Amino acid sequence: MVDRVRYGRQIRLPEIGEAGQARLAEAEIVLGGAGAAREIEATYLVRAGARVVHEGDDAALSVDVGALGLRHAAARDVAEGALRALVGIHAALKERA
């Protein structure tokens, strides 16, 4: 059952809806990255309603934040974690769509 109060804003988005939020709630997404980027990825995924899997140290997916031109390591970590989370959310929403 989807928590409509907690995820109400996401559910109202046509790109997600109640069915998409239900898929997110069922999704188990393997974390990639390391350090702060991994923590940010996990935070975004959990807040979106997905479950994270803390298995292995291998990246679950390949992301390239180098093209963003970020000079500070902290900014690159945020970008990498956010991008990994978005890719995982996108994949979960596309499952059984």
N, C-alpha and C positions, 0 to 999 in steps of 0.2 A: 504494500500500500504506500502510495506517495504522500509525503507530508506536504499538504497543500499550503499550509501556513509558512513553513520554512522555505519552500521552493516556489512560492506563488509567482514571483517575478519571472523566473525561468519558464514556468509552465505557460505564462501568458505570451511568451515569445513564439511566433509561428514556427520558427526553426526548431523549437524543442517540443512544446506542448506537453500534455500529460503522458503520452506514449513515450516520448523521448526521455522525459524525466524518469519514467519507469525503467527504461533501458539503462540510464545512468545508474540508477539504484542497484541494478543487477550486475553492472560491469565490475570486473576485477582487472585493474590496470597495473601492469608491472612498471615500477619506477625505473627510470634511467638516470643518467647523470651522476653527479657526486656533490657532496658538500652542500653549500647553500642552495645551489640550483635544484638539487634533489628535494630539499626541504620545501622550497617554494612550489615545486611540482606537486608534492604530496598535499600541501595546504590547499592549493587551487582545486585539485581533484576531489578532496574530501568535502570542501565547501560546495562543490558542484553536485555532490551526492553520490559520487563513485567510491568504491572501495579500492584501496591501494594494496599492492602485493610487494612486500619487501624481499624479493628473491634475487640473489646474485648481484654481481657488480657490473654486469654487462648492460650497456644502454639498450633499452627496449626499442628505441628508434633513433634515427640519426637526425640531428638538427644542426643547422649552421647559422649561428648568430653573428659570425664574423662580418657578414655583409652589412650589418646594421651600423657599423662604424662606432661602436661604443668603446670609449677609451678606458673606462674604469672597470675593474674586475667585478665589483659588486653589481654594476649595471648589467654586465654580461651574464652574471648568475641569475639575476631576476628575469632577463629576457629568455635565457635558456630554459629555466624552470617553467615560465609561463607558456612558452612555445610548446614544450613537451606536454604540458597539461592540456593545452588546446588541441593538440594532435590526438591525444588519448580520448578526450571528450568527443571530438569529431568521429573517431573510429567507433566509439560506443554508440553514438547516435545513429550511425549508418548500419549497425548490426540489426538484422531482421527488420529493416525499414520497409 
